[in-house]
Amino acid sequence: MLAREMDGATRADFNAELHARPSIYFSGPALVEHVSLMPSQSAVRQPDGPISFGPHESDRIKTRVEFHTEFVTVTRVTMLAEEACQWPEPTLAVCDIIDMLGLSSASIICQVSILVMGPAPDDLGSTLSKFGLADTVASSIGAGAGQVCSDFRVGPSGWGHTLLFNKNLNAYRLGRMVRRIYEIETYRSMALLGLPLARHLAPRLGEFETSLGELAARNQSTPADQHKRLLKEISELSAAIISVSAQTRSRFGATAAYAKIVEERIGELREAHVPGFQRFGVFVTRRFKPAIRTCEAASLRLEQLSHATMHLLNLLQTRIQVEIEFQNAMQIQAMAERAATQVKIQRAVEGFSIIAISYYLIGLIKTALEATQHVGWNISPMLMLISIPLVVASVTTAVLRTKHALSTRA
């Protein structure tokens, strides 16, 4: 029963995911404000009730809040009665957003202001200068249906400005195109959160590599009585590398995922070159990819260090095991030699036992013969000579039979 309920809930979640985060559709001149925040809490939780933005909501103003795994975005589209001659003042304030979302505190990831206007003018340079854009990049997007321009600079107010000239994008295409533009900025900023970590980690990785090289050299020359100390040092290095890897794996993994999204969004713009300007996507990727590669290199170095340390640890353990087996073999050989010596001693003792027993038996026979002579019985001395080999043979046979009987029972 529970499994069926979970299956139904899972199917509902999968279906809802297809319709999650739709674009805000609009047409005509507009100001699009997009703010991305990272809450101080470890995870982002969506409030149970609806979020109200008070008087800022109307037919001409649409605001949307989206909760992601690590961050929250607020997007507001304000329809303009006519095309602006200068950049409108922003209406979204970070402090108000934090209060509305019920967050204790949050860090600003990015603030993007997109001004949507009509078709691009022939004198594009003067229009860009009028809106304060310098060193601007520009691309024709949507198979020539629009044109996007930006200088990717953050002003004193903390906002980045982007101009979008709409030639023949309908409301649906315009909404999706605007979404792609601010998602490029959002995910680019989220991906670059791993760059300071990679830069901070670089000296530590160098120390790890130096220590690993020293330990590998010592592994070849360390005598057997110092293996315990070397094993402890390698284990400590491995633990330190694993700890750093655990602390950075999530951030570097997120960086790779966000970078992939940025590449996809740039591809979805379907850019074309605007004479006299560098393309929007080319500008982003040429400056964005080196930072991503820095994070990838740091992550790869950590992974390789972890594998190399474990390999060195296995080598040392194998060497210790071989030496233990060699010592065991030497001990077994020494025990075998002692056993062989004991066998020789035992055989010598058996020989002496035969001689001693035979000696005493012959002595008894001699005493008996002498006693018979005193009684008056005359016995030939040849009998004494004949009894000697018979006694020795009898004693030897008795000892060998006793030894065979004991070995058979064992």
N, C-alpha and C positions, 0 to 999 in steps of 0.2 A: 504493500500500500504506500509506504513512504517512498519507495523507489519510483512508483508511478507518479507521485506528487512531485518529486524532484525532477523527473523527466519532463513533466509538463512545465514546471517553472523554468527549466533550462531552455526548452524550446521557445518559451515566451521571451526569455532574455536574448536568445540568438536573433529572434525576429525583431525585437526592439533595437538591437544594435545596428541593424540595417538602416533604421530611420533616425539614429542618434545624430545630434549636432547638425541640423539642417541650416542652410545659409539663410540670411535675411534678404528677401527679394525686394527690390525697389527699382525705380527708374527716375531719371532726371538728376539735376545737380544735388549733391548731398555731401555731408561731412560724416565720415566713418571714423569713430574713435575706438581703439582696441587697447585694452590694458590686460597684461598677464601678471599674476601675482603668485608667489610661492609662500604658502602659510608656514608659520614657524612650527606647527604641529608636524609629526612624522608622516601623517597620512591626511589626505583631503577627504572630508566627509560632507556630503550634500545635506543641507537642512531639510527637515521633513516637510515644512510648509513652503508656500510660494514666497518668492523674494519680491518685495515691492520697492519701486524706485520713485514713488510719490508723484509729484507734478511733472517729473521728467518723462512720463509715459503719455503719449497721445497718438493721434493718427499720423502725425508727421515725425514722431520720435519713437523709435523701436529699440529696446534694450534686451540683450540676451546674455545670460550667465551660463557658462559651461564648466563642469567640474571634471578635471582630468586626474590622472593618478598622482601626479606631483604638484600640479598647479591649477589655478582657477583663472578663467578668462572672462572678461566683461566686454561686450561689444555693443556700441550704440550707433545707430544710423539716424542722423538728423537731416530731414529733407529741407533743402534751401529753396526759397521762393525764386531766386535768380542766381546766376553764377556769381561767385564771390570775386571781388577785386583784390582782396588780401586774405590771409589765412584766418579763418574764424577762431575765436577763443575756445579752448576746450571746455566741455561741460562735465566731464568725468573727473572726479577728484578721488585720489587713492584713499584718503582718510574716510571719505563717505562710503566707498566700496567696502572697506574693511568693517565698518560699523554695520552696513546692511547685511553682510555675509556672516556676521557674528564671529569674526576672527579676532584672536587676541593681538596678533601682529602678523605682518607678512612682508616679504621682500619683493620689490618691483623687478620683474624680469624684463619687460619691455613695454613701451607706450608708443603706439603707432597712430598717427593721424593721416587719414587718406581723404583727400579732397577729390570728389568725382565731378568732372566738368563735361562740357560738350566735346565735339570733335577737336582734335589738336590743331592749333593755329599754324599758319605757314611760317610765321616768325616765332619758332619755338623758343629760341634763346632768350628773347626779351620777356616772354611770359614766365620762364623759369626764374629769371632775375627778379621779376616783380614779386614773386612769391618767396624770394630769399633762398633759392636753391643754387648752390655753387658746386662745380665739378660734378655735374649731374650725369647719371647713366640713364639710358632710355631704350625701350624695346617696343616693337609692335607686337601685340599679343592677340590671341584668339583668331589666328589667321587673318590679321589686319583689321579686326573689328574694334580694336582699342589700342591705347598706347599708355605705357606706364613709365613714370620718370621719378627718380629719387636720388638724393645725394648721400643717403645712409648716414647722416650725421644726427646727433642728438643735441637739440638746442638747450639753452639755459633752463627752460621749463621741464626738461626731461623727455620731451616728445620728439619722435622722429617723423619727418614729413614726406609724404608720397603723393604725387599727382597722378590721377587716372583720367585720361581723356577717352570718352565713350563715343565711338563713331556709329556703330549700329548693333550694340549689345542690348538684347532685350532684358527685362527685369530678372529673369532666371539666370541667364548667362552672366549678367553684371554682378548679381549677388555671389555666384560661385567664384567669379574672377577676383572679386574683392576679398573673399575668404581665403583664396590661395595666396594672395599678396600678404595679408597679415599673418597667415600661418607660417609663411616663409620666415618672417621676422621672429615670430614666437618660437618656433622649433629651432631656428638658428641660435637664438639666445639660450635656449635650454640646452642645446648641444654643447655650447661653449662653456657651460658650467664645469665641464671636466677639464678644461685647459689649465686653469690655475692649479688644480690638483696634480695634473701631469707635470707642470713646471716645478711645483714644490716637491714632487716625488723624485725628480731626476737625480739630485745629489744622493738621496738615500739609495736609489738603485745602483749608483756608482759604488757606494760603500759596500753594498751586498755583493756586487760582482768582484770587487777587490778581495773581500773576505773569502768568497768562494774559491777564487784562484789560489789564495794562500793555503786554504785547507786542502785543496786538491793536491798541491805540491807536498804538503806535510803528510798526506796519506801514503805517498810513495816511500817516504824516508822514516816514518815514525816507527820506533821499535815496538815490540809486542807489549811491553809493560806499560806503554803510554797510550794504548788504544782507547782505554776508557775515557781519558781526558779529551782526546780528539773526537770521540763519538759524542760526548756531551756538547762540545763546541758546534759540531755540525748540526746536532739536534736543535740547539738554541738558534742557529741561523735559519734553519728550516721553519721553526716556529715563528720567527720574526717575519719572514717572507710570507707565510700563510696568513699572519695577522694583517699585514698591509694589503695583501690580495683580497682578503675578506672585506676590508674597509673600503676598497676602491672598486671592487668588481661591479657593484650596482651602478655607481656613477658612470664608469666607462661603458658599461652595457647600455645605459640610457643614452649616452652620447652617440654611440653607434646607431641606435634605433632612431633618434631624432635626426641625425644626419641623413639617414635614408629617407625620412619623410621630406626633408628639405629638397633633396634631389628629385623626389617624385613631384612635389609641388612646382618646382621650376620647370620640369618637363611638361606638366599640365598647362603651363602658360602658353605653350606653342609660340615661342618667341621668333621674331624676325628682326633683322638689323635695321636701325634707323640711321641714316647718313649723318656722320659727324659725332656720333655718340657710341660709347661702349654699351654692349648689351647688359640688361639688368641681371640676367642669370649668370653671365660670364663674370661680372664683377663680384657677385656673391661667391661663386664657386672658387675663383682664383684666390680669394682671401680666406675663404671658409675651409677649404679642403686641407691646407697645411696645418691648421689648428686641429682638425679631426685626425689627421695622420699622426700628429704629436701624441694625442691621446691613445691612438691605436698602438703606436710604438711603445708607449709606457706600459700599456696592458700586455703587449706581447713580451716585453722584457720581463715583466713580473711572472708571466706564465713559464717562460723559458728558465728563469732563475729557480722557480719552484721545481720544475722537472729535473734540472741539473743538480739541485741540492738533494733531491730524493735519490737520484742516480748515484751520487757520491756516497750517500748514506748506505745504499744497498751494496756498493763496492766495498766499503769499510766493513760492513757486517759480513759480507762474503769472505773477506780476508780474515776476519776474526774467526769465522766458522772453520775455514781451512786450517788455520793454526791450531784451533782446538782439536780438530780431527787428527792433525799431525801429532799433537801431544798425546791424544788417546792411543794412536797407533804405537807411539814409542812406549807408552805404559804397557800396552798389550804385549809388545815384543819383550819388554823387561820381565813381565809376568811369565811369559813362555820360557824365557831363559832360566828364571828361577825354578819353574816347574821341571825343566830338563835336569837342572842340577839336583833337585830333590829326588828325581828318578834315579840318577846316578848314585846319589848317596844311599837311597833305599836298596839299590842292587848291591852296593858294597856291603851294606849292613846285612843283607840276606846271605851274602857269601861268608861274612864273618860268623853269622849265626850257625850256618852249616858246619863250619870248622869247629866252633865252640861246642856245639851239641855233640858232634862226632868225637871231639876230644874227651868230653865227659863220659860218653858211652864207652869208649875204648878203655878209659881209666877204670870204669866200673867192671868191665870184662876182665881186665888185668887183675883187679883186686879179687875178683871171684876165682880166677885161676890160681892165684897165690894162696887163697884160703883152702882150696881143694888139695894143694900140695901139702899143707900143714896137716890136713886130715889124713893124709896118706895115699890119696889118689894120685896116680902118676899120669898127668895129661901132657901130650906132646906140645912143644912150643910152636909147632906148625899151625896149630889151631888158632893161636894168637895172631899169627901173620895172616891167616885166611880171614879172620874176623874184621880186620881193619878195613879193607875195601868194601866188604859187605855192609859195615856200619855206615861208612861214608855214603854209599849208594842209597841205602835205606833212608838216611836223614835227608839227603837231597830230594829224593822222590816225595817224601812226606811234606817238605817245605813247599815244593812246586805245586803239589796238589792243593795244599791249603791256600796258596796265593791264587790259584785258578778258581777255587770255590768262592773266595771273597770277591774277585773281580766279576764273576758271573752274577752274584747277588746284587752288586752295585749297578 
